[in-house]
């Protein structure tokens, strides 16, 4: 008999919220509900990532749709008393409640949620990812059932081609076309692979999908396997994602128990097995040929193409590799039809795209918007704008190999055609927002440090060229820049981009090229004036106190950890440069902008 509850409390149990204590909140809720005798009326469910990472720990109360944020176990007794017993909304934990406003902001009213369109993330925050029945209740495995029992492999391929789905891992290659090549390739067995080796700094798209909706990925792989004639699949997932791995293992076991994996799935005569392979954290293993070498037990290094993996991939057999987000779209395309998916987004970039929105933006989290959505709409309507009333300076799109798009181009639509035209790339979905406090030379150095460190070393342009670029950027940020440095950076970037073996090296110069293209004046100020307006390059900073602006309050003196400030009551503070470590503590502590 199905239990009916008057209230469902859905608590985010993605990695971010778990790290901030959501499971302790869940335990406290369950204890308090039992103590109050409400077990038969209230159900508490741990869901996957809700998306609004900046607000955790959070829960959504249904059927009211009330969104509560930043909860602690100590808040639980009052929440239960007020909301569950007395029926009063607890305003303390609402999302930015407006003073004096009578209307209670619900989940659907919050800009972060209402300005999104969910396809790959359609089940986020709504189901328990460890219960296959909840996935099935939301049309789960209907796409697989249709593909296995009603469609031929060729029909599946044509449906994916007609949908306009392009790979969401970064390159944007048409998914249906890739499947068509593998289906037509000679050789057996064939393999279907899922790339969950997400290594971009600040990116958590794949991790969140695997934690919140693992069955969507399994279902997409089953459909893809039928399309290309594969009977064995691998999910390559980072070992640093323990929660995603745990939920994937549970999902695979449940799918086998329900006859959705294994032999003769749904009586269709189609057999399919899926295994997990744990990556060891090498960024280059996100490249398809390096990933396949890693699964084979060899060092993860890319190889020249052709031959392409569709003809000669894993163990030199025909193989298809797509990323997590791509597979999460597939079941709905088959279930709801290619025309439905193609109606979303733009003509050449159909559907939606998932982004990890981070940086200097109010609403940090995981978002999904239709292709073609302008960057400015994402930053201000979904992201809530820039904290502290600062101005948008740039948005870095595409991960560490992406590019920095300036505020002047913030109306650029996010799709596979418009973003590359700016010099950036779509990438897998990292999106970092920057305000006026960001030094663009320093940010280019930061991303190049990452790609240089992660280079596998196989090809000389990437291995040596990125290090040479990094040396020049380091020299500029330390006040030793030369007039010829910008031209040297541009020459190196062209050579590295054109002659590197794989996508890591080919795109590594993008942060440098785009910052030179749009923020060249900052390079010139660093080199010719020894000036970093953003005050990020510490070697260029010369700390002084303005007598006109100093209020003689001593806040800078109290904040200094190295005793580098001399101050007496009612006197102007003085910074002792021989002791100053340039830690910026005094600058941040002064509310009067007296420290320059």
N, C-alpha and C positions, 0 to 999 in steps of 0.2 A: 504493500500500500504506500502510495506517495505521500510524504509529509508536506503539509501546506503551512507556510510561515507568513506572518503579517509583515515582517521586516527581514531584509537580507543585508548584512553588513559585509561588503566586499573589501578586503584589506589587501593592498599591494604587497606582494611577496617577491618582487624582482630583486636583483642584487642590490640596487641602490637603497631601496627601502629596508631590506633585510639588514644591510650594514648600519642603517640609522635606527634600528630597533623595532621594526614592524612586527616581528614574530613575538617579541615580548608584549607588545600592545595586544596582539591577537590572544595570547595566553591570558592576559589580564582581563580582556573582554569575556572570554569563555568562563573564567572563574567568577566574575561579577554577575554574569547572566545566570549561572547556576545558583549562586547565592541568593539571587532575587527570584528564582523559580520561573525564569523566562525561557527555559530550554525549548519548550514546545511552540514558542511564538517567534523566536529570533534565531536565525541561522548566521553563523560567522564562517566566511569562506576566504581562504588565502588564494589570491589570483596571481597571474603573472604580472609583468611590468605594466603599470597603468599609463606610463608615459610622462607624467608630470614629475620628473625626478627631483626638481628643486623644492617640492612641497612635502616630501616624505618625512616621516611615515604618514600615510594617508589612507582614508577609506571613503567609500561611497555607499550611502544608505539608500536602499531601494525599498518600496516603490517611489519614495519622494525624490530621489535623485540628488540628495544633499551631499555636497563634497566637503569633507573635513580634512584638514591638513595639519602637519607638524604635531602629531599626537605623541604622548608619552604614556607609560603605564599609570603614572600618577593622575592623568586626566580622565581615566576610564570610569571610576565611580560616579563622578559628576556627570559625565556624558550619558551613562546608563540611567541615572536618576532623572535627568532633565529630558533627554530625548526619547528614551525607550519607555519610561514610566509616565512622565508628565506630558509628553508630546510636545515639548518646547525645543526649538532649534537652538543649539549652543553656538552663539555668534562668535565666541572667542576663537573658534577654530575654522571659521568660514574663510573662503578665499577673498582677501582684501574687502571685507564688508564696508560699505560706505556709511559714514556716520549719518544718522538720522533717516537713512533709507528704510522704508517699510518692506520692500520686496527682498526676499531671501535669495541670494544668488545660488542657483543650482548648477550642476555640472554642465548642462546644456547652455547655460548663460555665460560661462567663462570663455573668454576669447581664445585661450589656448586650445580648448576642445572644439568650440563651435566653428572655428575657421579651418578645421581639418576635414579630410574625406578619407575614411579608412577602408582599405581593401586588404592589403597584406597584414594590417594590424587589426582587422575587424573584430577579433575576439579578445583584444587586450583588456585586461581589467574586468572581464565579464565571466570568465570560466576558470575553474580549477584545472591548471594544466596537467595535473597528475591523475585526472579522471577522464577516461576516453568517452564515457557516456555524455559528459557535458559538451565535448566537441561534437559528438554525433548529433546531439540535440539542436545544434546550430548548423545543421546541414553538412556536418562533417562526413567525409567519405562518399558523399553522393556523386561527386565528380569522378572519383576512382571507380565507383560502381558503374557509372555510365560509360567510362572509357573502356573498362574491362569487358563489359557484357553487351554493349551496343555499338561500339566503334572499332574500326580497323586501325592499325598503326598509321596508315596513310591519312585517315580521317582526323586522327588526333593531331598529327603534324600540320595539316591544313588549317585546323581550327586555331592552333597556336600562331601560325603565320598570319591568319586573317585578323587576329586580335591586335597585332602590332606590338606584342610584348617584346621588349629588348632587355638584354641581360642587365641586371641591377648591380653587378659587381664593379662597374666602372667603365668598361669599353663600350657598352650599349649595343653589342652585336645582336641581330635579330635571333631570338630564341628558337623559333620554328625552323629557321634556315639551318641553324646548327644541328638541330635534331634531324632534319632531312638528310644532311650530309652523313651523319652517323648511321642512320637507318639504311642508307644506300651502300655504306662501306662494306667491303668484304672482310671476313675474319670473324672468328668466334673463340671465346665468348666476348660479349660486349659489356661495358661497364657504364653505370651512371653514378656520377659523383656530385657531392654537395660541398661547396667551399664555405666552411664556417670559420676560416682562419683569419678573423678580423683583427688587423694589427695597427690600424691608424690611431694615432694619439687622439683621445677624446671621442672615439667612435664606439657605439654600443648598439648598433642597429640589429646585427645578426644575433648577438647575445640575447637581446631582449625578445626577439621573435622566438628563438629556441626555448627560452624560459617560459614564455607566455602561451605559446601555441605550437608545441613540437609536432603535433599530429598534422598540421597544415603542411609542414615540410615533408614529412613522410608520405603524405598523400600525393603531393606534387611529384615526388621522386617515383612513386609507383606508376603514375600516369606517364611520366617521361620514359620509364623503363619499358612500358608497353609500346610506346611510340617508336623506340629505336631497336627493340628486340633484345634488351638486356634483362638478365635475371639476378644480377648481383649489384648492390650499390654500397658506397662508402660515404659516410659523413665525416669530413675532416674538420675537427673542432679543436679549438685551442684548449690545452690542458689547464690554462689559467681561468677557464670558465667552469668551475666545478658544479654550480647549480644547473647550468645548461646541460652539462653531461649527465647529471643525475636524472633530470626530467626527460632527456632523450632516451636514456636506458629504460625508464619506466614506460615511456610511450612505445618503444619497440616491443617490449614484453607484452604490453596490453594489446597491441596490434596483432601480434602472433596469437595471443589467446583468443581474440575475436575472429581469427581466420582472415585478417587483412594483410598479413605477411605470411610467407611460407609457401606451402604447396597448394595449388588449385584454389587461388583466392576467389572467394564468392562463387565458387563452382564454375569459374570461367576457364579453367584449364591453364591459367597463367601462374607461374611460380616466381617468387621474388623474395630475396633476403637483403637486409640492410645491416651493415656493421658500422661501428664508430671507430675512428682512428684519431688518436690524440696528437695534435701538433705540439712541438716543443718551443714555440714562441718566435720562430724565425719569420720576419716580415716578408722575406722573399718567397716563402712558401704559399703566399697568397696568389702568386703567379701560377697559372695552371700546370705548366710542365714541371715546375719545381715541386708543386704539390704532389703530382703523380710519382715523381722520383722518391719523395719522402715516404709515400705509402708503400712503395716497393722495398723500403728499408735502406735506401741510399741517401746520400747527402742531398738536401733539397736545393738544387741549382737548376736554373732554366736551361733549355736547349734551343738551338735555332729551329725556326719553323719556316717553310714546310719540312717534313710532313706535319700536318696539324693533328691534334688529338682525336678529332672525329674519325681519322683514318688510322692513326698510330699513336695511341695514348698510353693508358696504364698497361704495363707489361706488353707494350707494343700492340695492343688490341684496340679496336674502335671504342672510343670513350667520349662521353659528354660530361662537361663540368659546368654547373651553374651555381650561383651563390644562394644563400638562404632566402633572401627576399624574393628572388626570381621564382623559386619553387613555391613559396607561400601564395603567389598570385595564380598559379596554374589551376588548382582545384576549382576556383570560382570561375575561371574562364571556361572550363569544360562544363561546369554545372549551369552557369548563367548565360553562356554563349559569347562568342568572339565579338559580336556587335556591341554588346553591353560594355565590354572592357574598352573597345576601340572608341566608344563615345566619350570616354573620359580623357582629359589631357589635350594634346595637340595632334595634328594629323600625322606627324612623323615621330612623335614621342607620346605614345598612348599610355593611359593608365595613370597611376600615382607614383610618387617616390617617397621613401622613408628617409628621414634625416635625423642625425643626432645634433640637436641645436645646443651649442655651448658658447662659452666666452662671456663677453660683457653684455649680457641680455638678461632681462628680468626672469623670463620663464624658460629655464633650462630643462631640456627633456627630449624625449623621442617623439617625433612628429611625422605625419604623413599628409601630403598635399597633392593635388592634381598637377601633373606635368604642365608647365607653362605658367605656374604661379610666380609672380614677380618676387624677387628677393626682398624688396622693401615690405611687401605684404607679410612675408614670413617673419621678418624681424620685428615688425611693429604690431601686426594684428594677431599673430600666433605667439611670437616671443614677448610681446608686451613692451617692446622698446628698450632703450638704454637706461640703466640705473643712473641716478644722480643727475638727471636732466642733461647728460652729456650728449654730444652729437655722434652719430654713426660715422665712422671713418672708413671701414672696409669690412668685407665679409670674405673669409677664406673658405673656398669651396673645393672639395675633392680630396681631403686628407692631406698628408705631408707632401704629396706630389701635386697638390692642387695649386690654385692661384688666388691672389688677393684682388678682389673686385672692389673698386672704390665706391664711395657714396654716390658719386655722379652717375654711376652705372647701376645703381641699386634697383632700378625699374626693369632690369634685364629679366626675361622669363627664365625659369629654371627648367631647361630641357636639354636634350642631347645636341641641339644645333646652336642655341643661343649662348650657353655657358662657354663652350670652346672658342667662340668668336671673341670673347674677352681675354683669352689667354689662359683661362683656368680650365679645369676638367670637371665633369660630373663626379667621377670617382664613385666610391661605394656609398657615400652619404654623409661624410663629415661636414659640418658647417660651423665655423668659428666666427663669432661676431666681435668686432674690435671698435673701440671708441678712441677719442683723442689722446688717451694715455698710452696708446700703443706706438712703439717705434717700429716702423716698417722694415728698417735695416735689421734690427734685432730679431723681428719675427721671421724674416727670411733666413737668418742664421739659425734660428731655433729649428725650423723644419729641415734645413739642409743638414744639420747635425744628425738628425734622426735618419735620414735616407743614407747619409754617408756611413753611419754606424751599421745600418742594416744591409748594406751592399754585400752580396755573397762573394764578391771578389773575382768572379769568373772572367769578366771582360774588363779590359784596361780602361776604356773611357769612363765607366761608372766608378770603378775602384779608385783610380788615380784622379780623375777629373773632379769628382765631387769633393775630394780632399783639398785640391787646389783652390776650388771656389770657396770652400770653408775657410781656408787660410786667409784669403783676401777679405772675406766678410769679418773675420775675427780681427784682422788688422784695422779695418775701418771702425769697428765698434770700440777699439781700444785707443783711438785717437792717432793712429799711425797710417792713416789712409793716404794714397797717392792719387794724383790727378788721372793717371791711366787706369786706375782700378776698375772703373765702371765699364770701360771698353774691354778690359780683360775678362770681366765676368760675362759679358755678352758673347764674346768669342768662344769661351769655354762652354757656355750653355748650349750654343748651337752645335758644337762638336759632340758633346755628351748626348744631347737629345737625338741626333741623327745617327750615331754609331753605336749606341749601347745595345746590348743583346735583348733585354726584356723591358717591360713597361716601367720597372722601378727606375732604371737609369734614364730611359727616354723621357720620363716626366719629372725626374728629380729637380731639374733647373727651374721648373715653373714658378715656385715662390719668388725666386730671384728675378726672373724675367718680368713678372707682373709688377713687382714692387719697383723695379727700374722703369717700367713703362708708365706707371701711374704716380709714383712717388720719388722720382729721380731727384727732386730738390732736397729730399731728406738725406740721400747719399751725398750730395754736394755739400750740404751743411756739415755733415759729419767730417768730410774730407778737408774742406777748405776753411771752415770756421771752428772746427772742434766742438760743434754744438749738437746736442740731442734734445730737441724741444720736448719730447715725451718723457725725458728724464729717466730713460730705461738703461742707457749705456753708462754704467757707473764711472768708467774711466774718464768720461768727458764731463763729469759733474764737478763743480767747484762750489762747495757749500758756503754761503754767506748769509748773514741776517740783515734785513733792511731796517735801519733805525726808524724810518718813517712808518713802517707797517707793524713793527714789533709792539705788542701790548704789554710786554714785561711780565707775562703771566707765569713763565717757567714751565709750560707744558712740554716744550722741546727738551728742556733740561731733565725733566722726569722721565721722558721717553727714551733718552739716549742710553744704550746698553754698554757703551765703551768709555763713559766719563769724558767725552770729547767736547762737552759744552760747559762754558763758565757762565754762571748766572748768579746774581744777587737780587733780592727783592727790590722792585721798582727800578731795576737796571735793565738795559738792553742785553740780551744774551749774546755770547760770542762763541763761535765754533772754532775749536782748536784743530786745525787741519792736520797736524802731525799725528793726532790720535784718531781722527775721523776714519771710519771704515766704510763710509758711503752706504750704510744700511737702509737709509731713507726713513728711519723711525721718526726723526725730528720733523721731516717734511710732512709725513702723514699725520703727525700729532698737532701741527700748527693749524688752527682753523682760520687764520688771518692771512695766509699766503705770504708770510713775512720771510720765509726761508727760500732763497733762490740758489 
